[in-house]
Amino acid sequence: MKALLTFRKLFAQQARGLALALLLSLIAVASGVALLGTSGWFITAAALTTAGLAFNLFVPSSMVRGFSFIRILARYGERLSGHNATLKLLSDIRGWLFARLFPRLPLRDRSLRHGDLVSRLTADVDALDTAFLVAIGPIVAAVIIGLTLTTVLGFLLPLAAIVYGLSFALAVIVVPVALVIASRTAGKLNVARAADARAAVLDGIEGHADLTIFGVLGTAQSGFTATAQRLSDAKGQLSTLTAAAGFAVQALAAIALIGSLWLGLQALSADQIDGAVLAGLLLAILGSFEATSAIVRSVGKLTTAMAAAERLTAIAEGPILVSDPVSPAALPADTTIAVNGVSFAYDGGAPVLSETSLTVAPGEHVAIVGPSGAGKSSLLSLLLRLADPQAGQITLGGTDLMALNQADVHRSMALLSQDSPLFNDSIRANLLIANENADDDALWDSLSSAGIADFIRALPNGLHTVVGEGGRTVSVGQARRLCLARALLSDAPILLLDEPTSALDRVAEVGFFETLRTAARGRTVIVVTHAAIPDGSVDRVVTMGNGRLV
Ligand SMILES: Nc1ncnc2c1ncn2[C@@H]1O[C@H](COP(=O)(O)OP(=O)(O)OP(=O)(O)O)[C@@H](O)[C@H]1O
């Protein structure tokens, strides 16, 4: 519940729409109760009056029509305003979540799988709509109806008011609270297992080719069936608890009805109440319990919403690894990079860099080589300020990186990483990410420099060709060249390249380094590579080993 309260400010922004929905839901339930009550009174009174001659049929029949009309309109309006406010609320929650997620990427909690994150951003946010739409609103409406009917009964049948009031309070407050307490674990399990199932689907789709080739598709399928079974067990647990609560509410409705009937008949024989009024009251009691069955169904979902809220706040309140300074320094014009005695480890782990130092002059092309795991990519991350060193200092033009805004640092450095992605969009749109103002000439220049212009020219749709999810419709080597073209298109004076040739054959690799030499002339280049670097393609090669440059 505490996690759900994190969203109270966003709920408050939609307070008007939600309050209107609540008011209309109240009117709908009240008209339903009044409709049944009036009908019971009307039919009984008409039957008790000889041939209906002495009974004014006009007023009650118009009341019945009026209440049913009001009920229909109120229900329609409630759905309209409730859903409208809830959809706005969900969109606010998504915006809120994304704003908190981005500064926290990459997440410190490495156990968070891709599918799990997707699940949190979609299904968990959706689960929050139940918090108001199907739980809080109906409960508030039912409490008001229950209090009103208890007061009316208090005047007409005081003893029945006690029986009804107690039964209704148990049905609307005690049973839902007990259901929430009893189904907390089942709610959490539901959300976690639904996320497992989504992650398993994503893993299966992504790894389908490898699973087929290694002949383990059957094993993967049975793993997925077991995941689906665990989800269905969790759903089953929740449904059983909800059904038990539903039974308790129906039993309380029966107690309220039979108790009121018994007390009402005694009052009738003692001439303390009119028969028609009694029939109306009994039907109104029945009508008021209709509101409670919706509550039980929705409260069952409330625990799922609470668990979803906990998962969302877990990522939204996670630690921010790198933050901007309060009063940032201006970005210096000088692009000299100086790494001075930097030591770095990931989140309390083993040291990755130990007192590393390196100076790269503006326009210099430097290659960093060394064994796998030596810390080369980590050094690039520190240069981009995706993490901060625990000791030492990195400066850009003499200014400490930690004194600069991250956005300024990123404006001066373009990155081609080992896994730079192509987005499911046109080649043009993929390139413009690096420089949205670039014209077609600039696009073709960068494509030529990356050695892929001829291939694009030969495509029927040229720059407008859509590359598919993750660049599936082009080869891995072509995708790398498109990413290089994107890096070259940016205005950044410093290019950081991490294993840019990992997907290229030797001929293409040699061609790539030659291209880089000329295409990035005038810019600083730091390239991390395992490739044998052709002579003359960089100014300097430094070797990294055991977290130090040697
Ligand atoms: N995000 C991370 N969290 C924790 N440890 C990490 C993280 N990224 C890398 N490491 C660890 O830091 C060490 C250095 O990794 P890094 O990727 O910098 O090496 P590398 O020299 O670039 O290796 P490769 O040539 O294989 O790409 C490795 O032991 C790796 O396991």
The ligand as a Tripos MOL2 file, in Angstrom:
@<TRIPOS>MOLECULE
LIG
   31    33     1     0     0
SMALL
NO_CHARGES

@<TRIPOS>ATOM
      1 N1         28.4640   -3.2630  -15.9150 N.pl3     1 LIG1
      2 C1         29.3740   -4.0230  -15.3020 C.ar      1 LIG1
      3 N2         29.1860   -4.3860  -14.0100 N.ar      1 LIG1
      4 C2         30.1030   -5.1400  -13.3540 C.ar      1 LIG1
      5 N3         31.2470   -5.5660  -13.9060 N.ar      1 LIG1
      6 C3         31.4940   -5.2350  -15.1810 C.ar      1 LIG1
      7 C4         30.5740   -4.4500  -15.9490 C.ar      1 LIG1
      8 N4         31.0880   -4.2800  -17.2050 N.ar      1 LIG1
      9 C5         32.2790   -4.9250  -17.2030 C.ar      1 LIG1
     10 N5         32.5060   -5.4880  -16.0050 N.ar      1 LIG1
     11 C6         33.7200   -6.2150  -15.6170 C.3       1 LIG1
     12 O1         34.8260   -5.3310  -15.7280 O.3       1 LIG1
     13 C7         35.9510   -6.0110  -16.2700 C.3       1 LIG1
     14 C8         36.4760   -5.2490  -17.4780 C.3       1 LIG1
     15 O2         35.5010   -5.3280  -18.4880 O.3       1 LIG1
     16 P1         35.6300   -4.5090  -19.8450 P.3       1 LIG1
     17 O3         34.4010   -4.7540  -20.6620 O.co2     1 LIG1
     18 O4         35.9700   -3.0990  -19.5390 O.co2     1 LIG1
     19 O5         36.8960   -5.2200  -20.5040 O.3       1 LIG1
     20 P2         37.4190   -5.1630  -21.9870 P.3       1 LIG1
     21 O6         38.8800   -5.0180  -21.8910 O.co2     1 LIG1
     22 O7         36.6860   -4.1270  -22.7570 O.co2     1 LIG1
     23 O8         37.0110   -6.6100  -22.4760 O.3       1 LIG1
     24 P3         36.6320   -7.0870  -23.9800 P.3       1 LIG1
     25 O9         37.8800   -6.9200  -24.7890 O.co2     1 LIG1
     26 O10        36.2700   -8.5150  -23.8020 O.co2     1 LIG1
     27 O11        35.4980   -6.2360  -24.4340 O.co2     1 LIG1
     28 C9         35.5080   -7.4260  -16.5970 C.3       1 LIG1
     29 O12        35.9840   -8.2780  -15.5810 O.3       1 LIG1
     30 C10        33.9930   -7.3600  -16.5620 C.3       1 LIG1
     31 O13        33.4380   -8.5480  -16.0740 O.3       1 LIG1
@<TRIPOS>BOND
     1     1     2 1
     2     2     3 ar
     3     2     7 ar
     4     3     4 ar
     5     4     5 ar
     6     5     6 ar
     7     6     7 ar
     8     6    10 ar
     9     7     8 ar
    10     8     9 ar
    11     9    10 ar
    12    10    11 1
    13    11    12 1
    14    11    30 1
    15    12    13 1
    16    13    14 1
    17    13    28 1
    18    14    15 1
    19    15    16 1
    20    16    17 2
    21    16    18 1
    22    16    19 1
    23    19    20 1
    24    20    21 2
    25    20    22 1
    26    20    23 1
    27    23    24 1
    28    24    25 2
    29    24    26 1
    30    24    27 1
    31    28    29 1
    32    28    30 1
    33    30    31 1
@<TRIPOS>SUBSTRUCTURE
     1 LIG1         1 GROUP 0 **** ****
